[in-house]
Amino acid sequence: MRVGEEARLTIAPELAYGIEGLPPKIPSNATLVFDVNLLSFDCKAAVAHPCLSCDSWAQAAMEISLARDIIAFCLSQTQERAAEELQRRRRGERCAELLDQVLRRQQVAHEVGRFAGLEMSSRLCALSRFHGANLRSSLALLRQDARPELYVFGGQTSRQTLASVERFDWDSSTWESLPPMPTARSFCCAAVLGGKLFVFGGERDQRAAFAAAECFDPVSGDWERLPPLPTPRAGCCAAAAAKRLMVCGGLVMAWQVLDVAEGYDPDTRKWQRYPPMPTPRCGCAAAGFADWVLVCGGQLADGTVLDKVEMLSVPTESWECLAALPSARSGCSAAVVAGTLLVVGGLGGSGLTIPVVDRFDLEAREWTSPLSVTLARAGAALCVVGHTIHLLGGFDGNRQDCDHHDALDLRTSTVCALRPLPAPRRLCCGAAVDNLFGDWACMRTVIREGEGWGCLMEDCEVEISIRAEAEDGRTLEELRQVPYNLGSGKSSA
């Protein structure tokens, strides 16, 4: 080796770490081989060389020593990083093996598919021969569970305030009575989050409003009392957005109309006060869309019917005023379907029910032509099933309670009558909940030794997470239609 010639560090290509274009996988039994080409340096010959002075020799020796130190440092760093990568890959292999063992149990595979949703489970079966094979046997059961269940809560019939809960049975086309709410109430509101149904507020016999907040679990059939609303209210509206349950507006008693917006976090079981609505109102309707809650219509304390639409961004806690409703209305219902806000029913300023369905394009931020349909009711419950809106109960233009169950297919703009409610009622609330939580749910299952799984790994805790998200990390809830990626399993040993 001549003085000044650079020493070279070479790494076997098939084991290279972090070099673009080379295979990233390191076999589990691999050992790293480094070829450091440092030729011997003859100090005597260097000293005897007539063109090499003592100072030059000392400098060359320092350079050689420095080169050796640099190469030794690079070698240690490379080995350390390669060891970390190898450990990460081995941990991933163990997680994959564990997930495979877990999904072999059909009941668990069905639960994973239930949380992931039918479409995502089908994609997993098609894309992954390793994990998808365990879900294929559950697809038939998932398809049976795919139809959302319709629920109706409380309301008022004649002079009686109801605590009843009914669920629509698709197979028999009948209504099934379930355990009643702990609190009988009318003029209440309901929303769905994480496969559970939440009912807030309300009143009884036109007395002071309730602060009651209750949760119904369709799987267990049990009711749970939640921390009460910070502000008692009736005639309020509720919607789920950004993993929060937002309750907006309403009245306390005798036309004390509120502009209050409060959000409930099911994980922390705490309420949070949000900035007040720009317009106080009661008898309004709300719909959740991604991180936003849209509040539509309602009326003021003096009875003025509103056409105002206001939108709350839950993460930024800020309100935005949107274009006014084409038809001012109170006692209406609202929902978001396929990127379109739909406002159904309600009473206009003249006191007459409104038959048309107003439609607002959320992307274009403009109202489109309304649907002329025969859904002229107010104080009704609304449920959304796919592209179909179900309107339940309420009162008609003659202020007569009804038991109607009408389904509006938004693709064909047709309305069909289904099995009516067991009893006429008004000022009730309702919601639809999927047995398959689908693209908006994130499922996490923690498996520990001693919980029936056997000793799969010593002192192991595994978290399985499945969610639909885009490459930039945003969820399907924000993008509506995006490719699916399977979330990775995380293990801590």
C-alpha positions in Angstrom: 0.0 0.0 0.0 1.4 3.3 -1.0 1.3 6.3 1.4 -1.8 8.3 0.8 -3.8 5.4 -0.7 -7.2 5.3 0.9 -8.2 2.2 3.0 -11.4 0.6 1.9 -14.3 -0.8 3.9 -16.5 -3.3 2.1 -19.6 -5.1 3.2 -20.9 -8.2 1.7 -23.7 -6.9 -0.6 -26.3 -9.4 0.5 -25.9 -8.3 4.1 -25.5 -4.6 3.4 -27.4 -2.3 5.8 -29.2 0.8 4.6 -27.7 0.9 1.1 -30.2 2.0 -1.5 -31.1 -0.6 -4.1 -29.8 -3.6 -2.1 -32.1 -6.2 -0.5 -33.1 -5.0 3.0 -33.8 -8.4 4.5 -31.2 -9.9 6.8 -31.6 -13.7 7.3 -32.2 -14.6 10.9 -29.1 -16.8 11.0 -26.9 -14.3 9.2 -23.5 -13.1 10.4 -22.0 -9.9 9.3 -18.7 -10.1 7.4 -16.5 -7.1 6.9 -13.5 -7.0 4.6 -11.1 -4.2 5.7 -8.3 -4.0 3.2 -5.4 -2.4 5.3 -2.1 -3.4 3.8 0.9 -3.6 6.1 3.1 -0.5 6.3 6.9 -1.0 6.4 8.2 1.7 8.7 11.9 0.9 8.0 11.4 1.1 4.3 9.6 4.4 4.7 12.3 5.9 6.8 15.0 4.7 4.3 13.2 6.1 1.4 15.1 9.1 0.2 12.0 11.1 -0.7 10.3 10.6 2.6 11.4 12.8 5.5 10.9 12.1 9.2 8.1 14.7 9.3 6.4 13.1 6.4 6.7 9.7 7.9 5.2 10.9 11.2 2.4 12.6 9.3 1.7 9.4 7.3 1.8 7.3 10.5 -0.8 9.7 12.1 -3.0 9.4 9.0 -2.8 5.6 9.0 -3.6 5.6 12.7 -6.5 8.0 12.2 -7.8 5.9 9.3 -7.7 2.8 11.5 -9.6 4.6 14.2 -12.2 5.8 11.7 -12.6 2.3 10.2 -12.9 0.8 13.7 -15.6 3.4 14.6 -17.5 2.8 11.4 -17.3 -1.0 11.9 -18.7 -0.7 15.5 -21.5 1.6 14.4 -22.4 -0.6 11.5 -22.4 -3.7 13.6 -24.6 -1.9 16.2 -27.1 -0.7 13.7 -27.2 -4.1 11.9 -27.8 -5.8 15.2 -30.7 -3.4 16.0 -32.2 -4.1 12.5 -31.8 -7.8 13.0 -33.5 -7.6 16.4 -36.4 -5.6 14.9 -36.9 -8.0 12.1 -36.8 -11.0 14.5 -39.3 -9.3 16.7 -41.6 -8.7 13.7 -41.3 -12.3 12.8 -42.4 -13.3 16.3 -45.3 -10.9 16.1 -46.4 -12.3 12.8 -46.2 -15.8 14.2 -48.2 -14.8 17.2 -50.8 -13.1 15.1 -51.1 -16.2 13.0 -51.6 -18.3 16.2 -54.2 -15.9 17.5 -56.2 -15.7 14.2 -56.3 -19.5 13.9 -59.0 -19.3 16.6 -62.2 -18.7 14.6 -63.9 -16.6 17.3 -60.9 -14.3 17.5 -60.6 -14.1 13.7 -64.3 -13.2 13.6 -63.8 -10.4 16.2 -60.8 -9.0 14.3 -62.9 -9.0 11.1 -65.8 -7.4 12.9 -63.7 -4.5 14.0 -61.8 -4.2 10.7 -65.0 -4.2 8.6 -66.2 -6.5 5.9 -64.4 -4.7 3.0 -61.1 -4.5 4.8 -61.3 -8.1 5.8 -62.0 -9.1 2.2 -59.0 -7.2 1.0 -56.8 -8.8 3.7 -58.0 -12.2 2.5 -57.1 -11.4 -1.0 -53.7 -9.8 -0.3 -52.3 -11.9 2.5 -52.1 -15.6 2.1 -50.4 -15.9 5.5 -52.9 -14.0 7.7 -55.8 -13.7 5.3 -56.3 -17.5 5.3 -57.4 -17.4 8.9 -60.1 -14.8 8.1 -61.6 -16.5 5.0 -63.6 -18.9 7.2 -65.1 -15.9 9.0 -66.2 -14.0 5.9 -69.6 -15.7 5.7 -70.4 -14.8 9.3 -69.2 -11.3 8.7 -71.5 -10.9 5.8 -74.4 -12.0 7.9 -73.6 -9.3 10.5 -73.1 -6.6 7.9 -76.5 -5.0 8.2 -76.6 -2.2 10.8 -79.2 -2.4 13.5 -81.8 0.4 14.0 -82.6 1.7 17.5 -85.2 4.1 18.7 -85.1 5.6 22.2 -87.7 7.3 24.4 -90.0 10.0 23.1 -93.5 10.9 24.1 -96.8 9.2 23.2 -100.0 11.0 24.1 -99.2 12.2 27.7 -96.7 9.5 28.5 -92.9 9.9 28.5 -91.2 6.8 27.4 -88.1 4.9 28.6 -88.5 2.2 26.0 -85.9 1.0 23.5 -86.8 -0.8 20.3 -84.5 -2.5 17.8 -85.5 -3.4 14.2 -85.0 -7.1 13.3 -84.2 -7.3 9.6 -84.9 -11.1 9.3 -88.4 -11.0 10.7 -89.1 -7.3 9.8 -90.4 -6.7 13.3 -89.5 -4.4 16.3 -87.9 -6.0 19.3 -88.2 -4.5 22.8 -84.9 -4.2 24.7 -84.0 -3.2 28.3 -85.4 0.3 28.8 -83.3 3.4 29.5 -82.6 4.1 33.1 -84.2 7.5 32.5 -87.5 8.0 30.8 -87.2 11.0 28.5 -88.3 12.9 25.4 -86.7 15.7 23.4 -83.4 13.9 23.9 -80.6 13.1 21.4 -78.5 10.1 20.5 -75.2 9.3 18.8 -73.0 6.2 18.1 -69.3 5.8 18.7 -67.3 2.6 18.8 -70.3 0.3 18.4 -72.1 1.7 21.5 -75.1 4.0 21.6 -75.2 7.2 23.7 -78.3 9.1 24.8 -78.0 12.6 26.2 -80.3 15.1 27.9 -84.1 15.4 27.5 -87.0 16.3 29.6 -90.2 14.8 31.1 -93.6 16.4 31.4 -92.2 19.7 30.2 -90.2 20.1 33.4 -86.6 21.2 33.8 -84.2 19.5 31.4 -82.1 16.5 32.4 -78.3 16.2 32.6 -78.5 12.4 32.3 -76.0 10.7 29.9 -76.4 7.0 29.4 -74.7 4.4 27.2 -76.1 1.2 25.8 -73.9 -1.8 24.8 -75.7 -3.8 22.0 -73.5 -6.8 22.7 -74.2 -7.2 26.4 -77.6 -5.5 26.3 -76.7 -3.4 29.4 -77.1 0.3 30.1 -74.4 2.3 31.9 -74.8 5.7 33.5 -72.1 8.1 32.4 -70.9 11.3 34.0 -73.8 13.8 33.6 -73.8 16.6 31.1 -72.2 19.7 32.6 -75.2 21.7 31.3 -78.6 20.1 31.7 -80.6 20.5 28.5 -83.4 19.2 26.2 -83.9 19.8 22.5 -80.2 19.5 22.0 -78.4 17.6 19.2 -75.6 15.2 19.3 -73.0 13.8 16.8 -69.7 11.8 16.9 -66.6 13.3 15.5 -62.8 13.0 16.1 -63.5 10.2 18.7 -65.7 12.6 20.7 -69.4 12.8 21.3 -70.5 16.4 20.8 -73.7 17.8 22.4 -74.8 21.2 21.1 -77.5 23.7 21.8 -80.8 23.0 23.5 -82.8 24.6 26.3 -82.9 24.4 30.0 -86.5 25.3 30.6 -89.1 27.8 29.4 -87.2 29.1 26.4 -83.8 29.5 28.0 -82.1 28.6 24.8 -78.4 27.7 24.9 -75.4 28.2 22.7 -73.3 25.7 24.7 -71.2 23.0 23.0 -69.8 20.2 25.2 -67.8 17.1 24.2 -67.5 13.7 25.9 -64.4 11.5 25.6 -65.3 7.8 26.3 -61.7 6.9 26.9 -61.2 9.4 29.8 -64.9 9.6 30.7 -64.6 13.3 31.0 -66.6 16.3 29.5 -64.9 19.3 27.9 -66.5 22.7 27.2 -66.0 23.9 23.6 -66.4 27.5 22.3 -70.1 28.4 22.2 -72.1 28.2 18.9 -72.3 31.5 17.0 -76.1 31.1 17.3 -78.0 29.8 20.3 -80.7 27.4 19.4 -82.9 24.5 20.4 -84.7 21.9 18.2 -81.6 21.8 16.0 -80.0 18.8 14.2 -76.4 17.7 14.1 -74.3 15.4 11.9 -70.7 14.3 12.3 -68.2 14.1 9.5 -64.6 13.2 10.1 -63.3 15.9 12.6 -66.3 18.2 12.1 -69.8 18.6 13.6 -72.4 20.4 11.5 -75.4 22.0 13.4 -78.4 22.8 11.3 -81.6 24.8 11.8 -83.4 25.1 15.1 -85.1 28.1 16.7 -84.4 31.0 19.0 -86.0 31.8 22.3 -88.7 34.0 20.6 -89.7 31.1 18.3 -87.9 32.3 15.2 -87.1 29.4 13.0 -83.5 29.4 11.8 -81.8 28.6 8.5 -78.3 28.8 9.9 -75.7 26.1 9.5 -72.6 26.2 11.6 -69.6 23.8 11.6 -67.3 23.0 14.5 -63.8 21.7 14.0 -63.3 19.5 17.0 -59.4 19.5 16.9 -59.1 23.2 16.5 -62.1 24.1 18.6 -63.3 26.7 16.1 -66.7 27.4 14.5 -67.4 28.3 10.9 -70.6 29.6 9.4 -71.7 27.8 6.2 -74.3 28.8 3.6 -77.8 29.1 5.0 -80.4 26.3 4.6 -82.7 26.7 1.6 -85.6 26.0 3.9 -85.5 27.3 7.5 -86.6 24.5 9.8 -86.8 23.4 13.5 -87.3 19.9 14.8 -85.5 18.5 11.8 -83.0 15.7 11.5 -79.6 15.6 9.7 -77.0 13.1 8.4 -73.9 13.0 6.2 -74.0 10.3 3.5 -71.3 10.0 0.8 -69.9 13.5 1.4 -73.4 15.2 1.3 -75.1 16.8 4.3 -78.9 15.9 4.3 -81.4 17.8 6.3 -84.8 16.1 6.6 -88.2 17.1 7.9 -88.9 19.7 10.5 -91.3 22.7 10.9 -90.9 25.9 8.9 -91.6 29.4 10.0 -95.3 29.0 9.2 -95.6 26.0 11.5 -96.0 23.5 8.6 -93.9 20.5 8.1 -91.3 20.6 5.3 -91.4 17.7 2.8 -88.2 18.4 0.9 -84.7 17.1 1.8 -82.1 19.8 1.5 -78.6 18.6 0.3 -75.3 20.3 0.9 -72.1 19.3 -1.0 -69.4 19.4 1.7 -66.6 19.4 -0.9 -68.0 22.2 -3.1 -69.5 24.0 0.0 -72.8 24.7 -1.7 -76.4 23.6 -1.6 -77.6 21.5 -4.5 -81.2 20.8 -5.7 -83.4 19.4 -2.9 -85.1 16.1 -3.0 -88.9 16.3 -3.2 -90.1 13.4 -1.1 -93.0 12.6 1.3 -91.1 12.8 4.6 -92.9 15.8 6.1 -92.5 15.0 9.8 -90.9 16.8 12.7 -89.5 15.5 16.0 -88.6 12.2 14.4 -85.6 9.8 14.8 -83.3 9.4 11.9 -81.0 6.4 11.2 -78.6 6.0 8.2 -77.9 2.5 6.7 -75.6 2.8 3.7 -77.2 5.0 1.2 -80.6 4.8 2.8 -82.2 7.1 5.4 -84.7 5.7 7.9 -87.1 8.2 9.4 -89.0 6.9 12.5 -91.9 8.3 14.4 -92.4 12.1 14.9 -95.5 14.2 14.3 -97.1 15.3 11.0 -98.5 18.6 9.8 -101.6 18.1 12.0 -99.4 17.6 15.1 -100.5 14.0 15.3 -98.0 11.5 16.6 -97.2 8.8 14.1 -95.6 5.3 14.1 -94.3 5.5 10.5 -91.1 3.9 9.5 -90.0 5.2 6.1 -86.8 4.4 4.2 -85.5 6.9 1.6 -83.0 5.4 -0.9 -80.8 8.3 -1.9 -79.6 6.6 -5.1 -83.1 6.3 -6.5 -84.8 9.1 -4.5 -87.6 6.6 -3.7 -89.4 6.1 -0.3 -90.8 2.8 0.9 -92.8 2.1 4.1 -91.4 -0.6 6.4 -92.9 -2.1 9.5 -94.1 0.7 11.8 -93.0 1.3 15.3 -94.9 -0.5 18.1 -96.5 2.7 19.2 -96.8 6.3 17.8 -94.4 8.8 19.4 -92.8 12.1 18.9 -89.6 13.8 20.1 -87.8 10.5 20.2 -84.2 9.9 19.0 -82.5 7.0 17.2 -79.3 5.7 15.7 -78.0 2.8 13.6 -75.0 0.8 14.8 -73.0 -1.7 12.8 -72.1 -5.1 14.1 -69.0 -4.5 11.9 -67.3 -1.4 13.1 -65.7 -1.0 9.8 -63.3 1.5 8.4 -63.7 4.1 11.2 -62.7 1.8 14.0 -59.3 0.9 15.3 -59.2 -2.4 17.1 -56.5 -3.2 19.7 -56.4 -6.5 21.5 -53.8 -7.1 24.2 -52.9 -10.7 24.8 -51.0 -11.6 27.9 -49.8 -14.9 29.4 -52.4 -16.4 31.7 -55.5 -15.2 29.8 -56.3 -18.4 28.0 -53.8 -18.1 25.2 -51.1 -20.2 26.7 -47.4 -19.2 27.1 -46.8 -18.0 23.5 -43.8 -15.9 24.5 -42.3 -15.4 28.0 -43.3 -12.0 29.6 -44.9 -11.0 26.3 -47.6 -8.3 25.7 -48.8 -7.9 22.1 -51.0 -5.2 20.7 -52.8 -5.9 17.4 -53.9 -2.8 15.6 -55.9 -2.7 12.4 -57.0 0.5 10.8 -57.7 1.9 7.4 -55.3 4.7 6.5 -53.6 6.4 3.5 -49.9 6.5 2.9 -49.7 9.9 4.5 -51.2 8.6 7.8 -54.6 10.1 7.4 -57.5 7.8 8.1 -60.2 6.8 5.8 -62.6 8.9 7.8 -60.7 12.0 6.5 -60.2 10.9 2.9 -63.5 8.9 2.4 -62.0 6.6 -0.3 -58.3 5.5 0.0 -56.3 2.3 -0.5 -56.1 0.1 2.6 -53.0 -0.7 4.5 -52.8 -3.2 7.3 -51.5 -1.7 10.5 -48.5 -3.4 12.0 -48.4 -5.4 15.2 -46.4 -4.0 18.1 -44.7 -6.2 20.7 -42.9 -5.4 23.9 -41.1 -8.2 25.6 
